[in-house]
Amino acid sequence: MAEIHFGTEGWRAVLADGYTFHNVRAVARATGRWFRHIGATAPVAVGHDTRFMGSSFAAAVADELAECGLETRLCAGPLPTPATGYYVVTNSLAGAVVLTASHNPAEWNGFKVKRAEGCSVLEEEGAWIGAEANRILSHPPGEWAPEREHERFDVRDAYLDRLVGMIDQEAITRAKLTVVADLMHGAGGGFFDEALRRVGCAEVRAVRANPDPTFEGKHPEPIGPNLETSAALTADRSVDIGLATDGDADRLGMMAHGEYVDVMRAIVLILYHLLKNRQWRGKVVRAVDVTSMVDSLCQHYGVSVVETSIGFKNLAREMIESEDIILAVEESGGFGIRGHIPDRDGSLAALVACEALAYERKPVRDVLADIFALAGGERVYDRLDIRLSPEQRAHMSERLPELNPDAIAGQAVAEVNRLDGAKYIRKDGTWAMLRLSGTEPLVRIYAEGMGQADVRALLEAGRSLVVTTIEG
C-alpha cells in the first residue's frame, strides 16, 4: 500500500503506480470527511488540468465527495488552478479539489485541496487529510461511491474579466506590446493567452497552446531548459516580452531578448513596478530561497519583508492573516498579488509584467538595469536538482540539520538560516541553500552570487556537500 503524504503542495504520485483510482478515491473520501470535520455545508468544486484521464479522476473524486454528503460541482473541462480558486471565492464555496501535478513530468498527477479563501490547505490540514486517507486505505470500503451526475461549472469569462479588471488596459493598449505566450500544453491554453489579448496586447504569439497530456516529453515547468524554443522567438526585435506558464497555470516564466529571464529577475521586475508605478505600500512576503534583491528594493521604498518557509501555502497564510500584503513570491515562479485570491496566479502575474513594460516604456533589460542600480548591484541566481534514491533521501534528511560548513565556495559562512533546509549565507549576502523537495525525490541546491562564475562555484560547493553527505 502506497502511503499518502501531503507535501509542499498537496499529494503527488506516478500514474498507475501510486496514483490509482483506488488511492485517489481514498484521498477524496478523506478530503470529504475533512470538509465535514470543519463543519462545511457549502458546495465543493472539483477541477483538473490537461493530464491523462484528468476528467475521469475528477468524476471519481466528485463521487466520493458526494458520498460524504457534500454537494459537488465539477469543472466543464481543463481549468487553471487559480481559476478554480477564484470560482470558490466568488461563489462562497467550502473549497475545492484540483487534480494536477503542476510542473511535474507527464507520468505524474496530483491532488490539491483548496480552502474557502481559494488557497491550498495549510500544513496541519493537509496532514489531517493524509492521515485519514491512510486509515481508509488500511481498511478500504467494500465498494467505493457509485457514479453520480454532478452540476458542471464554467468560470472562464468571469475569471478573465476579473484579471483584466485588475490591470491598466489603457496603458497596455497604448504601448502596443507584442508578446510570446508559451502555454506548455497545459491548462492555461485559452486562459493565459486570452487574458493577454483582452488586456490590450497588440499581438499575442501563442505557442504550445494545444492540450497535450505528454507535454511533448518535457516538464511543464516554465524554466530556462524547457523554454528554449519560445525564448528564441523573443530575439525578434518586434517582441517586447515572452511569458510562459506551467501545467496548471499558476506559475510564471519570463523571456526577453532571445533569452530566459530567471525567476528572481521576474520577481524584482514585478515588485519594482508595484512599488514605483502603482505606489503600493505594505508588506512583501517572500520564501526563504528568494533573492536578496527583494529586501533591497523594499528597503529603498520603505516596505517591510516577511520571510517564510517554502511552499505557497506558507505565503498564503500571511496573505490571509494580513491585508497589508502587496506581493507574495516564491522561487518556483509563484506570485500572489493584492486584490486577488491569496494564491499564486501565473496569468495575473503575466498581465502585471506587461503593465510594467507599458509604464516603463523601456526594454526588459533596461528596466532590470534600473532595478540593479537601486538594489545595490546585480545578483545572479541558479538552481541544481539532484535525484535521490529513497535510502539517500532518508540519509540526507537525517544529516541536513547537522551540516555546518565553515566556508562555502571559498568564503566563510557568516550565517546559517534553517527556516527550511539549510541556507548558508556569506558576508557579502550571497548564499547557497540545500533543501529536500516536498513533491519529488530530489535535493534542491539554490544559489545566489555576484556573477555567473560565483553562482556556479556556489552550486558546485552545494553539490559536493550533498555527495559527501549521502556517501558518508
C-alpha positions in Angstrom: 0.0 0.0 0.0 1.5 3.4 -1.1 1.4 5.8 1.8 -0.4 9.1 1.2 1.7 12.1 2.1 0.7 15.8 1.6 3.9 17.6 0.8 4.7 21.2 -0.2 1.7 21.4 -2.5 -0.7 18.5 -1.9 -0.2 14.8 -2.7 1.5 13.7 -5.9 2.3 10.2 -7.3 3.2 8.5 -10.6 0.2 7.3 -12.7 -0.6 3.6 -12.4 1.9 3.3 -9.5 0.8 5.3 -6.5 -1.7 7.4 -8.5 -4.5 4.9 -9.0 -8.3 5.2 -8.8 -8.2 3.2 -5.5 -5.8 5.7 -3.9 -7.4 8.8 -5.4 -10.8 7.7 -4.2 -9.3 7.2 -0.7 -7.8 10.7 -0.7 -11.1 12.1 -2.0 -13.1 10.4 0.7 -10.6 11.6 3.3 -11.0 15.1 1.9 -14.8 14.9 2.1 -14.5 13.8 5.7 -12.2 16.8 6.4 -14.7 19.2 4.9 -17.4 17.7 7.1 -14.9 17.8 10.1 -14.6 21.6 9.7 -18.3 22.0 9.5 -18.5 22.8 5.8 -22.1 22.9 4.4 -21.4 24.8 1.1 -20.6 23.0 -2.1 -17.1 21.9 -3.1 -15.7 22.4 -6.6 -13.6 19.8 -8.5 -11.2 20.9 -11.2 -8.4 19.2 -13.2 -5.7 20.1 -15.7 -4.8 18.5 -19.1 -3.1 15.4 -17.7 -4.0 11.8 -18.7 -7.5 10.8 -17.7 -8.0 14.0 -15.7 -11.7 14.1 -16.3 -12.2 10.5 -15.2 -10.2 11.0 -12.0 -12.2 14.2 -11.3 -15.5 12.4 -11.7 -14.4 9.8 -9.2 -13.4 12.5 -6.7 -16.7 14.2 -7.1 -18.5 10.9 -6.5 -16.5 10.3 -3.3 -17.1 13.9 -2.0 -20.9 13.4 -2.7 -20.7 10.1 -0.7 -19.6 12.2 2.2 -22.8 14.3 1.9 -21.3 17.2 0.1 -22.8 19.0 -2.9 -20.2 18.8 -5.6 -19.6 20.9 -8.7 -17.4 19.5 -11.5 -15.5 21.6 -14.0 -16.6 21.6 -17.6 -13.0 20.9 -18.9 -9.4 21.5 -18.0 -9.1 24.6 -15.8 -6.2 26.6 -14.4 -5.8 26.1 -10.7 -6.2 29.8 -9.8 -9.5 29.9 -11.9 -10.9 27.1 -9.6 -9.8 29.1 -6.6 -11.4 32.2 -7.9 -14.6 30.3 -8.5 -14.6 29.0 -4.9 -14.3 32.6 -3.5 -16.8 34.3 -5.7 -19.4 31.6 -5.2 -18.9 31.2 -1.4 -18.0 27.5 -1.7 -16.5 25.4 1.1 -13.4 24.8 -1.1 -12.2 22.7 -3.9 -10.1 19.8 -5.1 -7.8 20.3 -8.1 -6.2 17.3 -9.8 -2.9 18.4 -11.0 0.8 17.7 -10.6 1.6 21.3 -11.6 5.1 21.3 -13.2 5.9 17.6 -12.7 6.6 15.3 -15.7 3.7 13.8 -17.6 3.7 10.5 -15.7 2.7 12.2 -12.5 -0.6 13.5 -11.3 -1.6 15.2 -8.0 -4.3 16.2 -5.6 -4.6 19.7 -4.3 -7.2 20.7 -1.7 -8.3 24.4 -1.6 -9.8 26.2 1.3 -12.8 28.6 1.2 -10.3 31.5 0.7 -9.1 29.9 -2.6 -5.7 28.9 -1.4 -4.3 25.5 -0.6 -4.9 23.9 2.8 -2.4 24.7 5.5 0.2 22.1 6.5 -1.7 20.8 9.5 -4.9 20.5 7.4 -3.1 18.5 4.7 -1.6 16.3 7.4 -5.1 15.5 8.7 -6.3 14.6 5.2 -3.2 12.4 4.6 -3.6 10.6 7.8 -7.3 9.9 7.2 -6.6 8.7 3.7 -4.0 6.2 5.1 -6.6 5.0 7.6 -9.1 4.4 4.8 -6.5 2.5 2.8 -5.7 0.3 5.7 -9.4 -0.8 5.9 -10.8 0.1 2.5 -14.6 0.0 2.0 -16.1 -3.0 0.2 -17.3 -0.6 -2.5 -16.4 2.9 -3.5 -19.0 5.6 -4.2 -21.4 4.9 -7.1 -21.3 7.1 -10.2 -23.4 10.2 -9.9 -24.4 13.2 -12.0 -22.8 16.5 -10.8 -23.5 20.1 -11.6 -21.0 21.5 -14.1 -19.4 24.9 -13.8 -17.7 27.2 -16.3 -15.8 30.1 -14.8 -13.7 31.2 -17.8 -15.3 34.5 -18.7 -15.8 35.6 -15.1 -12.2 34.7 -14.3 -10.8 36.6 -17.3 -13.0 39.6 -16.5 -11.5 39.6 -13.0 -7.9 39.5 -14.3 -8.5 42.2 -16.9 -10.2 44.4 -14.3 -7.1 44.4 -12.2 -4.9 45.9 -14.9 -4.5 49.3 -16.6 -5.8 48.3 -20.0 -5.3 51.8 -21.4 -1.6 51.8 -20.7 -1.1 48.4 -22.3 -3.2 49.3 -25.3 -1.1 52.5 -25.8 2.1 50.5 -25.5 1.2 48.2 -28.4 3.0 45.2 -26.9 3.9 42.1 -28.9 4.1 39.1 -26.6 5.1 35.5 -27.0 2.9 33.3 -24.8 4.1 29.7 -24.1 1.2 27.6 -22.7 3.4 24.4 -22.4 0.3 22.3 -23.4 -1.2 22.9 -20.0 -4.5 24.2 -18.6 -3.5 27.8 -19.4 -4.5 27.3 -23.0 -7.4 29.7 -23.8 -6.9 31.4 -20.5 -3.4 32.8 -20.2 -3.1 33.8 -23.8 -6.7 35.1 -24.0 -6.1 37.3 -20.9 -3.1 38.9 -22.7 -5.3 39.6 -25.7 -8.2 41.0 -23.7 -6.0 43.3 -21.6 -4.9 45.1 -24.8 -1.6 43.5 -26.1 -1.4 44.3 -29.8 -0.2 40.8 -30.7 0.0 37.6 -28.8 2.0 34.8 -30.4 0.8 31.7 -28.7 3.0 28.5 -28.7 2.2 25.1 -27.3 -1.3 26.2 -26.8 -3.0 22.8 -27.5 -3.7 20.5 -24.6 -1.3 17.5 -24.6 -1.1 15.0 -21.7 2.5 14.1 -22.7 3.7 17.8 -22.7 5.9 16.8 -25.7 8.0 14.8 -23.3 9.1 17.9 -21.3 8.4 19.0 -17.8 5.6 21.7 -18.0 7.8 23.9 -15.8 8.5 27.4 -17.1 12.3 27.5 -16.5 15.1 28.0 -18.9 15.8 24.5 -20.2 12.1 24.0 -21.0 11.6 27.3 -22.7 14.5 27.4 -25.3 12.2 27.4 -28.3 9.9 30.1 -27.1 12.8 32.2 -25.7 14.4 32.1 -29.1 11.2 33.8 -30.5 11.8 36.8 -28.3 15.0 37.6 -30.1 12.8 39.2 -32.8 13.0 42.9 -32.2 9.3 43.3 -32.6 8.7 41.1 -29.5 8.6 43.0 -26.2 8.4 40.1 -23.8 7.9 36.3 -23.6 5.7 34.9 -20.9 5.1 31.2 -20.0 3.0 29.3 -17.5 3.2 25.7 -16.1 0.9 22.7 -16.4 -1.9 24.2 -14.2 -1.2 27.8 -15.0 -0.4 29.1 -11.5 3.3 29.9 -12.2 5.1 32.4 -14.4 8.2 32.2 -16.5 9.7 35.2 -18.4 11.8 35.6 -21.5 13.2 38.6 -23.4 15.9 39.4 -25.9 16.2 35.8 -27.0 16.9 34.5 -23.5 15.2 33.1 -20.4 14.8 35.8 -17.7 15.4 33.9 -14.5 12.6 33.9 -11.9 14.4 36.2 -9.5 14.6 38.9 -12.2 10.9 38.4 -13.0 10.2 38.8 -9.3 12.0 42.1 -8.9 10.6 43.5 -12.2 7.0 42.9 -11.0 7.8 44.2 -7.4 9.6 47.3 -8.8 6.5 48.2 -10.8 4.1 47.7 -7.9 6.3 49.9 -5.6 7.4 52.6 -8.1 4.5 52.9 -10.6 1.4 51.7 -8.6 3.0 53.1 -5.4 1.7 50.3 -3.3 2.8 50.2 0.3 2.6 47.5 3.0 4.5 44.2 3.3 6.1 41.8 0.9 6.1 38.1 1.7 8.9 36.0 0.2 10.1 32.4 0.6 13.5 31.8 2.2 15.0 30.9 -1.2 14.1 34.2 -3.0 16.6 36.8 -4.0 18.0 39.3 -1.5 17.3 42.0 -4.2 13.7 41.9 -2.9 14.9 43.1 0.5 17.0 45.8 -1.1 14.1 47.2 -3.1 11.7 47.0 -0.2 14.2 48.9 2.0 14.5 51.6 -0.7 10.7 52.1 -0.9 10.1 51.8 2.9 8.3 48.4 2.7 8.8 45.6 5.2 9.6 42.0 4.3 8.2 38.8 5.8 10.2 35.6 5.2 8.6 32.1 5.2 9.5 28.5 4.5 9.0 27.2 1.0 5.5 26.3 -0.3 2.9 28.8 -1.3 0.6 27.6 1.4 3.0 29.3 3.9 2.9 32.6 2.0 -0.9 32.3 1.7 -1.2 32.1 5.4 0.4 35.5 5.7 -1.9 36.9 2.9 -5.0 35.6 4.8 -3.9 37.0 8.1 -2.9 40.4 6.9 -4.5 42.8 4.4 -1.2 44.7 4.0 0.5 42.2 1.8 1.4 43.8 -1.6 3.0 40.7 -3.1 3.9 37.2 -2.1 6.6 35.4 -4.1 8.4 32.1 -4.3 11.4 30.8 -6.3 9.3 28.4 -8.4 7.5 31.3 -10.2 4.6 31.8 -7.9 3.1 35.3 -7.5 0.3 36.2 -5.2 -0.9 39.8 -5.8 -3.0 42.0 -3.6 -6.7 42.3 -4.5 -7.0 38.8 -5.9 -7.2 35.4 -4.2 -4.5 34.6 -1.7 -2.8 32.1 -4.0 -0.4 32.2 -6.9 -1.7 33.1 -10.4 0.5 32.9 -13.5 -1.9 34.7 -15.7 -2.3 37.7 -13.4 1.5 37.9 -12.9 1.9 37.9 -16.7 -0.5 40.8 -17.1 1.3 42.8 -14.4 4.6 42.2 -16.2 3.0 43.7 -19.3 1.7 46.6 -17.4 5.2 47.2 -16.0 6.6 47.5 -19.5 3.8 49.7 -20.6 4.6 52.1 -17.8 8.4 52.0 -18.1 8.4 52.3 -21.9 11.8 50.5 -21.9 13.0 47.1 -23.0 13.2 44.4 -20.2 17.0 44.6 -20.0 16.9 48.4 -19.4 14.2 48.1 -16.7 16.3 45.4 -15.0 19.4 47.7 -15.1 17.5 50.4 -13.3 16.4 47.8 -10.7 20.0 46.5 -10.2 21.2 50.1 -9.6 18.6 50.6 -6.9 19.2 47.2 -5.3 23.0 47.7 -4.8 24.1 45.7 -7.8 23.1 42.7 -9.9 22.7 39.2 -8.3 22.8 36.0 -10.3 20.6 33.1 -9.3 20.6 29.4 -10.3 19.4 26.0 -9.1 20.6 22.5 -9.3 18.4 19.4 -8.6 19.9 16.0 -7.7 17.7 12.9 -7.8 18.0 10.6 -4.8 17.1 7.1 -4.0 14.8 6.5 -1.1 17.8 5.5 1.0 19.8 8.5 0.0 16.8 10.8 0.7 16.4 9.3 4.2 20.1 9.8 4.9 20.1 13.4 3.6 17.0 14.2 5.7 18.8 12.9 8.9 22.1 14.7 8.2 21.0 18.0 6.8 20.1 19.6 10.1 23.7 19.0 11.3 25.6 20.2 8.2 27.6 23.3 9.2 30.4 24.0 6.8 32.8 26.8 7.9 33.1 28.1 4.4 31.3 27.6 1.0 32.9 28.3 -2.4 36.0 29.8 -0.8 34.3 32.3 1.6 33.4 32.0 5.2 29.8 31.2 6.2 28.6 34.2 8.2 25.1 32.9 9.0 23.0 29.7 8.6 19.3 30.1 8.1 17.4 26.8 9.0 13.9 28.1 8.4 13.6 25.4 5.6 16.5 23.2 4.9 19.9 25.0 5.3 20.8 28.3 3.8 24.5 29.2 4.1 24.9 33.0 3.8 28.3 34.6 3.2 29.4 38.0 4.5 28.6 39.7 1.2 25.0 38.4 1.3 25.5 35.8 -1.4 24.3 32.3 -0.4 23.8 28.6 -1.2 20.9 26.6 0.1 20.1 22.8 0.4 16.6 21.6 0.7 14.8 18.3 0.2 11.9 18.7 -2.3 8.4 18.2 -0.8 7.0 16.9 -4.0 9.7 14.9 -5.8 12.6 12.6 -4.8 15.1 15.4 -5.1 17.5 17.5 -3.1 17.5 21.1 -4.5 20.5 23.3 -4.4 19.8 27.0 -4.7 22.4 29.7 -5.0 22.7 33.5 -5.5 26.1 35.0 -6.3 27.7 38.2 -7.6 28.1 36.7 -11.1 27.9 33.6 -13.2 31.2 32.2 -12.1 30.3 32.9 -8.4 26.9 31.2 -8.7 28.5 28.2 -10.4 31.0 27.8 -7.7 28.3 28.0 -5.0 26.2 25.3 -6.8 29.3 23.1 -7.1 30.0 23.6 -3.4 26.4 22.6 -2.6 26.7 19.6 -4.8 29.9 18.5 -3.1 28.2 18.8 0.3 25.3 16.6 -0.9 27.5 13.9 -2.4 29.7 13.8 0.7 26.6 13.5 2.9 24.8 10.8 1.0 28.0 8.8 0.6 29.2 9.3 4.2 
